[in-house]
Amino acid sequence: MNTGKDNKSNVCVAVIDDNAQLRDMSVKQLEKSGYTVLFQTGNGQEALQKLKEHDGWPDVCIIEEDFATAKLLLEKHPDLKVLISSTEDDDKSVTDMLKAGVSGYVLKFADPEEMVTAVEALSGNKKYFSVGISRIATEYFKSQS
């Protein structure tokens, strides 16, 4: 019987967070859940350099709070699946990230397992948005169609 855990090890994730302690917590949580962390870094410029250095691309790139980094990476690599992890749940912040092209947005104060659920969704070519911002995402996508 396939539990799905075996497939997770084939999913590569990059974690970008300027707070080393929070970044380490995310990395440990992902690895514990069976994901491979391709790289971790503290800022967008380092992330761009690491993307150049690696043969493979991350399936999902998690960016903690840093909207400028998300925009920079998506401008250079529009096909990158970016998951924002943020405390910002206001309409403007969420809409700005959706306009930039993020594939998912998780609120930091949600259940810690939600990040793992979001990575699973994004690696399966789906989008994922925390319940706390789903109304904003739904309205945004309706306005785009």
PyMOL CGO cylinders between C-alpha atoms (Angstrom):
from pymol import cmd
from pymol.cgo import CYLINDER

trace = [
    CYLINDER, 0.00, 0.00, 0.00, 1.37, 3.42, -0.94, 0.3, 1, 1, 1, 1, 1, 1,
    CYLINDER, 1.37, 3.42, -0.94, 1.13, 5.86, 1.95, 0.3, 1, 1, 1, 1, 1, 1,
    CYLINDER, 1.13, 5.86, 1.95, 2.32, 8.79, -0.13, 0.3, 1, 1, 1, 1, 1, 1,
    CYLINDER, 2.32, 8.79, -0.13, 5.33, 9.32, 2.13, 0.3, 1, 1, 1, 1, 1, 1,
    CYLINDER, 5.33, 9.32, 2.13, 7.58, 7.56, -0.41, 0.3, 1, 1, 1, 1, 1, 1,
    CYLINDER, 7.58, 7.56, -0.41, 6.65, 10.11, -3.09, 0.3, 1, 1, 1, 1, 1, 1,
    CYLINDER, 6.65, 10.11, -3.09, 7.44, 13.05, -0.84, 0.3, 1, 1, 1, 1, 1, 1,
    CYLINDER, 7.44, 13.05, -0.84, 11.14, 12.21, -0.85, 0.3, 1, 1, 1, 1, 1, 1,
    CYLINDER, 11.14, 12.21, -0.85, 11.12, 12.96, -4.59, 0.3, 1, 1, 1, 1, 1, 1,
    CYLINDER, 11.12, 12.96, -4.59, 9.79, 16.48, -3.93, 0.3, 1, 1, 1, 1, 1, 1,
    CYLINDER, 9.79, 16.48, -3.93, 12.51, 19.10, -3.50, 0.3, 1, 1, 1, 1, 1, 1,
    CYLINDER, 12.51, 19.10, -3.50, 11.83, 22.24, -1.51, 0.3, 1, 1, 1, 1, 1, 1,
    CYLINDER, 11.83, 22.24, -1.51, 13.81, 25.47, -1.04, 0.3, 1, 1, 1, 1, 1, 1,
    CYLINDER, 13.81, 25.47, -1.04, 13.30, 27.58, 2.08, 0.3, 1, 1, 1, 1, 1, 1,
    CYLINDER, 13.30, 27.58, 2.08, 14.05, 31.31, 2.10, 0.3, 1, 1, 1, 1, 1, 1,
    CYLINDER, 14.05, 31.31, 2.10, 13.77, 33.11, 5.41, 0.3, 1, 1, 1, 1, 1, 1,
    CYLINDER, 13.77, 33.11, 5.41, 16.01, 35.79, 6.86, 0.3, 1, 1, 1, 1, 1, 1,
    CYLINDER, 16.01, 35.79, 6.86, 15.37, 34.44, 10.37, 0.3, 1, 1, 1, 1, 1, 1,
    CYLINDER, 15.37, 34.44, 10.37, 17.75, 31.48, 10.67, 0.3, 1, 1, 1, 1, 1, 1,
    CYLINDER, 17.75, 31.48, 10.67, 15.91, 29.98, 13.63, 0.3, 1, 1, 1, 1, 1, 1,
    CYLINDER, 15.91, 29.98, 13.63, 12.52, 30.01, 11.88, 0.3, 1, 1, 1, 1, 1, 1,
    CYLINDER, 12.52, 30.01, 11.88, 14.13, 28.75, 8.67, 0.3, 1, 1, 1, 1, 1, 1,
    CYLINDER, 14.13, 28.75, 8.67, 15.67, 25.84, 10.58, 0.3, 1, 1, 1, 1, 1, 1,
    CYLINDER, 15.67, 25.84, 10.58, 12.30, 24.98, 12.11, 0.3, 1, 1, 1, 1, 1, 1,
    CYLINDER, 12.30, 24.98, 12.11, 10.68, 24.88, 8.66, 0.3, 1, 1, 1, 1, 1, 1,
    CYLINDER, 10.68, 24.88, 8.66, 13.49, 22.74, 7.25, 0.3, 1, 1, 1, 1, 1, 1,
    CYLINDER, 13.49, 22.74, 7.25, 13.22, 20.24, 10.12, 0.3, 1, 1, 1, 1, 1, 1,
    CYLINDER, 13.22, 20.24, 10.12, 9.44, 20.04, 9.75, 0.3, 1, 1, 1, 1, 1, 1,
    CYLINDER, 9.44, 20.04, 9.75, 9.69, 19.41, 6.01, 0.3, 1, 1, 1, 1, 1, 1,
    CYLINDER, 9.69, 19.41, 6.01, 12.45, 16.81, 6.34, 0.3, 1, 1, 1, 1, 1, 1,
    CYLINDER, 12.45, 16.81, 6.34, 10.54, 15.07, 9.15, 0.3, 1, 1, 1, 1, 1, 1,
    CYLINDER, 10.54, 15.07, 9.15, 7.55, 14.88, 6.79, 0.3, 1, 1, 1, 1, 1, 1,
    CYLINDER, 7.55, 14.88, 6.79, 9.67, 13.21, 4.12, 0.3, 1, 1, 1, 1, 1, 1,
    CYLINDER, 9.67, 13.21, 4.12, 10.54, 16.11, 1.82, 0.3, 1, 1, 1, 1, 1, 1,
    CYLINDER, 10.54, 16.11, 1.82, 14.02, 16.85, 0.48, 0.3, 1, 1, 1, 1, 1, 1,
    CYLINDER, 14.02, 16.85, 0.48, 15.26, 20.38, 1.18, 0.3, 1, 1, 1, 1, 1, 1,
    CYLINDER, 15.26, 20.38, 1.18, 17.31, 21.31, -1.89, 0.3, 1, 1, 1, 1, 1, 1,
    CYLINDER, 17.31, 21.31, -1.89, 18.65, 24.45, -0.23, 0.3, 1, 1, 1, 1, 1, 1,
    CYLINDER, 18.65, 24.45, -0.23, 17.93, 27.07, 2.38, 0.3, 1, 1, 1, 1, 1, 1,
    CYLINDER, 17.93, 27.07, 2.38, 18.99, 30.66, 2.42, 0.3, 1, 1, 1, 1, 1, 1,
    CYLINDER, 18.99, 30.66, 2.42, 18.34, 34.01, 4.05, 0.3, 1, 1, 1, 1, 1, 1,
    CYLINDER, 18.34, 34.01, 4.05, 17.52, 36.25, 1.08, 0.3, 1, 1, 1, 1, 1, 1,
    CYLINDER, 17.52, 36.25, 1.08, 16.48, 36.49, -2.55, 0.3, 1, 1, 1, 1, 1, 1,
    CYLINDER, 16.48, 36.49, -2.55, 19.91, 37.21, -4.01, 0.3, 1, 1, 1, 1, 1, 1,
    CYLINDER, 19.91, 37.21, -4.01, 21.35, 34.12, -2.32, 0.3, 1, 1, 1, 1, 1, 1,
    CYLINDER, 21.35, 34.12, -2.32, 18.36, 32.13, -3.59, 0.3, 1, 1, 1, 1, 1, 1,
    CYLINDER, 18.36, 32.13, -3.59, 18.98, 33.26, -7.18, 0.3, 1, 1, 1, 1, 1, 1,
    CYLINDER, 18.98, 33.26, -7.18, 22.62, 32.22, -6.86, 0.3, 1, 1, 1, 1, 1, 1,
    CYLINDER, 22.62, 32.22, -6.86, 21.66, 28.82, -5.44, 0.3, 1, 1, 1, 1, 1, 1,
    CYLINDER, 21.66, 28.82, -5.44, 19.16, 28.31, -8.27, 0.3, 1, 1, 1, 1, 1, 1,
    CYLINDER, 19.16, 28.31, -8.27, 22.02, 28.87, -10.74, 0.3, 1, 1, 1, 1, 1, 1,
    CYLINDER, 22.02, 28.87, -10.74, 24.32, 26.48, -8.86, 0.3, 1, 1, 1, 1, 1, 1,
    CYLINDER, 24.32, 26.48, -8.86, 21.92, 23.52, -8.60, 0.3, 1, 1, 1, 1, 1, 1,
    CYLINDER, 21.92, 23.52, -8.60, 21.27, 21.16, -11.47, 0.3, 1, 1, 1, 1, 1, 1,
    CYLINDER, 21.27, 21.16, -11.47, 17.68, 20.64, -10.38, 0.3, 1, 1, 1, 1, 1, 1,
    CYLINDER, 17.68, 20.64, -10.38, 15.01, 23.13, -9.44, 0.3, 1, 1, 1, 1, 1, 1,
    CYLINDER, 15.01, 23.13, -9.44, 12.98, 23.02, -6.29, 0.3, 1, 1, 1, 1, 1, 1,
    CYLINDER, 12.98, 23.02, -6.29, 9.45, 21.77, -6.81, 0.3, 1, 1, 1, 1, 1, 1,
    CYLINDER, 9.45, 21.77, -6.81, 8.29, 24.34, -4.26, 0.3, 1, 1, 1, 1, 1, 1,
    CYLINDER, 8.29, 24.34, -4.26, 10.01, 27.45, -2.94, 0.3, 1, 1, 1, 1, 1, 1,
    CYLINDER, 10.01, 27.45, -2.94, 8.82, 28.58, 0.51, 0.3, 1, 1, 1, 1, 1, 1,
    CYLINDER, 8.82, 28.58, 0.51, 9.37, 32.26, 1.21, 0.3, 1, 1, 1, 1, 1, 1,
    CYLINDER, 9.37, 32.26, 1.21, 8.78, 33.54, 4.72, 0.3, 1, 1, 1, 1, 1, 1,
    CYLINDER, 8.78, 33.54, 4.72, 7.29, 37.04, 4.84, 0.3, 1, 1, 1, 1, 1, 1,
    CYLINDER, 7.29, 37.04, 4.84, 9.66, 38.53, 2.25, 0.3, 1, 1, 1, 1, 1, 1,
    CYLINDER, 9.66, 38.53, 2.25, 7.35, 39.79, -0.49, 0.3, 1, 1, 1, 1, 1, 1,
    CYLINDER, 7.35, 39.79, -0.49, 10.21, 41.50, -2.37, 0.3, 1, 1, 1, 1, 1, 1,
    CYLINDER, 10.21, 41.50, -2.37, 12.04, 38.17, -2.69, 0.3, 1, 1, 1, 1, 1, 1,
    CYLINDER, 12.04, 38.17, -2.69, 8.90, 36.44, -3.96, 0.3, 1, 1, 1, 1, 1, 1,
    CYLINDER, 8.90, 36.44, -3.96, 8.43, 39.10, -6.63, 0.3, 1, 1, 1, 1, 1, 1,
    CYLINDER, 8.43, 39.10, -6.63, 12.11, 38.96, -7.62, 0.3, 1, 1, 1, 1, 1, 1,
    CYLINDER, 12.11, 38.96, -7.62, 12.17, 35.18, -7.98, 0.3, 1, 1, 1, 1, 1, 1,
    CYLINDER, 12.17, 35.18, -7.98, 8.90, 35.08, -9.91, 0.3, 1, 1, 1, 1, 1, 1,
    CYLINDER, 8.90, 35.08, -9.91, 10.08, 37.83, -12.28, 0.3, 1, 1, 1, 1, 1, 1,
    CYLINDER, 10.08, 37.83, -12.28, 13.21, 35.79, -13.08, 0.3, 1, 1, 1, 1, 1, 1,
    CYLINDER, 13.21, 35.79, -13.08, 11.52, 32.36, -12.92, 0.3, 1, 1, 1, 1, 1, 1,
    CYLINDER, 11.52, 32.36, -12.92, 7.75, 32.67, -13.55, 0.3, 1, 1, 1, 1, 1, 1,
    CYLINDER, 7.75, 32.67, -13.55, 7.21, 28.89, -13.51, 0.3, 1, 1, 1, 1, 1, 1,
    CYLINDER, 7.21, 28.89, -13.51, 8.59, 28.53, -9.98, 0.3, 1, 1, 1, 1, 1, 1,
    CYLINDER, 8.59, 28.53, -9.98, 5.96, 27.38, -7.49, 0.3, 1, 1, 1, 1, 1, 1,
    CYLINDER, 5.96, 27.38, -7.49, 6.21, 29.87, -4.64, 0.3, 1, 1, 1, 1, 1, 1,
    CYLINDER, 6.21, 29.87, -4.64, 4.53, 29.37, -1.29, 0.3, 1, 1, 1, 1, 1, 1,
    CYLINDER, 4.53, 29.37, -1.29, 4.37, 32.46, 0.92, 0.3, 1, 1, 1, 1, 1, 1,
    CYLINDER, 4.37, 32.46, 0.92, 4.33, 31.92, 4.66, 0.3, 1, 1, 1, 1, 1, 1,
    CYLINDER, 4.33, 31.92, 4.66, 3.26, 35.16, 6.31, 0.3, 1, 1, 1, 1, 1, 1,
    CYLINDER, 3.26, 35.16, 6.31, 1.40, 36.78, 9.17, 0.3, 1, 1, 1, 1, 1, 1,
    CYLINDER, 1.40, 36.78, 9.17, -0.03, 39.35, 6.71, 0.3, 1, 1, 1, 1, 1, 1,
    CYLINDER, -0.03, 39.35, 6.71, -3.67, 38.52, 6.02, 0.3, 1, 1, 1, 1, 1, 1,
    CYLINDER, -3.67, 38.52, 6.02, -4.94, 41.85, 4.70, 0.3, 1, 1, 1, 1, 1, 1,
    CYLINDER, -4.94, 41.85, 4.70, -6.46, 42.19, 1.22, 0.3, 1, 1, 1, 1, 1, 1,
    CYLINDER, -6.46, 42.19, 1.22, -3.60, 44.27, -0.23, 0.3, 1, 1, 1, 1, 1, 1,
    CYLINDER, -3.60, 44.27, -0.23, -0.77, 41.95, 0.90, 0.3, 1, 1, 1, 1, 1, 1,
    CYLINDER, -0.77, 41.95, 0.90, -2.51, 38.82, -0.33, 0.3, 1, 1, 1, 1, 1, 1,
    CYLINDER, -2.51, 38.82, -0.33, -3.65, 40.37, -3.61, 0.3, 1, 1, 1, 1, 1, 1,
    CYLINDER, -3.65, 40.37, -3.61, -0.16, 41.76, -4.32, 0.3, 1, 1, 1, 1, 1, 1,
    CYLINDER, -0.16, 41.76, -4.32, 1.31, 38.28, -3.94, 0.3, 1, 1, 1, 1, 1, 1,
    CYLINDER, 1.31, 38.28, -3.94, -1.38, 36.72, -6.13, 0.3, 1, 1, 1, 1, 1, 1,
    CYLINDER, -1.38, 36.72, -6.13, -0.65, 39.33, -8.81, 0.3, 1, 1, 1, 1, 1, 1,
    CYLINDER, -0.65, 39.33, -8.81, 3.05, 38.46, -8.54, 0.3, 1, 1, 1, 1, 1, 1,
    CYLINDER, 3.05, 38.46, -8.54, 2.18, 34.84, -9.34, 0.3, 1, 1, 1, 1, 1, 1,
    CYLINDER, 2.18, 34.84, -9.34, 2.50, 32.90, -6.08, 0.3, 1, 1, 1, 1, 1, 1,
    CYLINDER, 2.50, 32.90, -6.08, 0.95, 29.44, -6.08, 0.3, 1, 1, 1, 1, 1, 1,
    CYLINDER, 0.95, 29.44, -6.08, 0.11, 29.38, -2.40, 0.3, 1, 1, 1, 1, 1, 1,
    CYLINDER, 0.11, 29.38, -2.40, -0.14, 31.44, 0.75, 0.3, 1, 1, 1, 1, 1, 1,
    CYLINDER, -0.14, 31.44, 0.75, -0.07, 30.02, 4.27, 0.3, 1, 1, 1, 1, 1, 1,
    CYLINDER, -0.07, 30.02, 4.27, -0.67, 32.03, 7.40, 0.3, 1, 1, 1, 1, 1, 1,
    CYLINDER, -0.67, 32.03, 7.40, 2.03, 31.52, 10.00, 0.3, 1, 1, 1, 1, 1, 1,
    CYLINDER, 2.03, 31.52, 10.00, -0.41, 31.41, 12.89, 0.3, 1, 1, 1, 1, 1, 1,
    CYLINDER, -0.41, 31.41, 12.89, -2.25, 28.44, 11.34, 0.3, 1, 1, 1, 1, 1, 1,
    CYLINDER, -2.25, 28.44, 11.34, -1.60, 24.80, 12.26, 0.3, 1, 1, 1, 1, 1, 1,
    CYLINDER, -1.60, 24.80, 12.26, 2.12, 24.06, 11.67, 0.3, 1, 1, 1, 1, 1, 1,
    CYLINDER, 2.12, 24.06, 11.67, 1.18, 21.03, 9.57, 0.3, 1, 1, 1, 1, 1, 1,
    CYLINDER, 1.18, 21.03, 9.57, -0.54, 23.35, 7.10, 0.3, 1, 1, 1, 1, 1, 1,
    CYLINDER, -0.54, 23.35, 7.10, 2.79, 24.16, 5.47, 0.3, 1, 1, 1, 1, 1, 1,
    CYLINDER, 2.79, 24.16, 5.47, 3.32, 20.48, 4.73, 0.3, 1, 1, 1, 1, 1, 1,
    CYLINDER, 3.32, 20.48, 4.73, -0.21, 20.24, 3.30, 0.3, 1, 1, 1, 1, 1, 1,
    CYLINDER, -0.21, 20.24, 3.30, 0.47, 23.30, 1.13, 0.3, 1, 1, 1, 1, 1, 1,
    CYLINDER, 0.47, 23.30, 1.13, 3.79, 21.90, -0.17, 0.3, 1, 1, 1, 1, 1, 1,
    CYLINDER, 3.79, 21.90, -0.17, 2.00, 18.68, -1.08, 0.3, 1, 1, 1, 1, 1, 1,
    CYLINDER, 2.00, 18.68, -1.08, -0.67, 20.62, -2.99, 0.3, 1, 1, 1, 1, 1, 1,
    CYLINDER, -0.67, 20.62, -2.99, 1.83, 22.81, -4.87, 0.3, 1, 1, 1, 1, 1, 1,
    CYLINDER, 1.83, 22.81, -4.87, 4.05, 19.87, -5.77, 0.3, 1, 1, 1, 1, 1, 1,
    CYLINDER, 4.05, 19.87, -5.77, 0.92, 18.29, -7.30, 0.3, 1, 1, 1, 1, 1, 1,
    CYLINDER, 0.92, 18.29, -7.30, 0.38, 21.37, -9.52, 0.3, 1, 1, 1, 1, 1, 1,
    CYLINDER, 0.38, 21.37, -9.52, -2.44, 22.69, -7.34, 0.3, 1, 1, 1, 1, 1, 1,
    CYLINDER, -2.44, 22.69, -7.34, -2.79, 25.97, -5.49, 0.3, 1, 1, 1, 1, 1, 1,
    CYLINDER, -2.79, 25.97, -5.49, -3.17, 26.29, -1.73, 0.3, 1, 1, 1, 1, 1, 1,
    CYLINDER, -3.17, 26.29, -1.73, -4.42, 29.14, 0.44, 0.3, 1, 1, 1, 1, 1, 1,
    CYLINDER, -4.42, 29.14, 0.44, -5.04, 29.18, 4.18, 0.3, 1, 1, 1, 1, 1, 1,
    CYLINDER, -5.04, 29.18, 4.18, -8.66, 29.35, 5.23, 0.3, 1, 1, 1, 1, 1, 1,
    CYLINDER, -8.66, 29.35, 5.23, -8.01, 32.81, 6.70, 0.3, 1, 1, 1, 1, 1, 1,
    CYLINDER, -8.01, 32.81, 6.70, -7.28, 34.26, 3.27, 0.3, 1, 1, 1, 1, 1, 1,
    CYLINDER, -7.28, 34.26, 3.27, -9.36, 31.99, 1.03, 0.3, 1, 1, 1, 1, 1, 1,
    CYLINDER, -9.36, 31.99, 1.03, -12.04, 34.66, 0.55, 0.3, 1, 1, 1, 1, 1, 1,
    CYLINDER, -12.04, 34.66, 0.55, -9.41, 37.10, -0.75, 0.3, 1, 1, 1, 1, 1, 1,
    CYLINDER, -9.41, 37.10, -0.75, -7.95, 34.48, -3.10, 0.3, 1, 1, 1, 1, 1, 1,
    CYLINDER, -7.95, 34.48, -3.10, -11.37, 33.46, -4.38, 0.3, 1, 1, 1, 1, 1, 1,
    CYLINDER, -11.37, 33.46, -4.38, -12.35, 37.07, -5.11, 0.3, 1, 1, 1, 1, 1, 1,
    CYLINDER, -12.35, 37.07, -5.11, -9.03, 37.68, -6.85, 0.3, 1, 1, 1, 1, 1, 1,
    CYLINDER, -9.03, 37.68, -6.85, -9.35, 34.66, -9.12, 0.3, 1, 1, 1, 1, 1, 1,
    CYLINDER, -9.35, 34.66, -9.12, -12.99, 35.47, -9.93, 0.3, 1, 1, 1, 1, 1, 1,
    CYLINDER, -12.99, 35.47, -9.93, -11.94, 38.96, -11.01, 0.3, 1, 1, 1, 1, 1, 1,
    CYLINDER, -11.94, 38.96, -11.01, -9.30, 37.44, -13.32, 0.3, 1, 1, 1, 1, 1, 1,
    CYLINDER, -9.30, 37.44, -13.32, -11.71, 35.20, -15.22, 0.3, 1, 1, 1, 1, 1, 1,
]
cmd.load_cgo(trace, "trace")
